[in-house]
Amino acid sequence: MDNEWHWGYKRRFGLVYVDFETGGRRIVKESGRFYKKVIGGNGEILQRLEAWH
């Protein structure tokens, strides 16, 4: 079983935050913005980060 199913709505997973109090408004998290850079640059940023460490 995935953790997402176990925790239901109590834990937040994913790249987008869903604000249920405002009717389900979606807000992209920092991890979502980073992923956008990764896919937009075909993973090049990951190679630069790996070289930096």
Secondary structure, DSSP 4 states (H G I P E B T S, - for coil): --HHHHHTTSS--SSEEEEGGGTSEEEE-HHHHHHHHHHHTTTHHHHHHHHH-
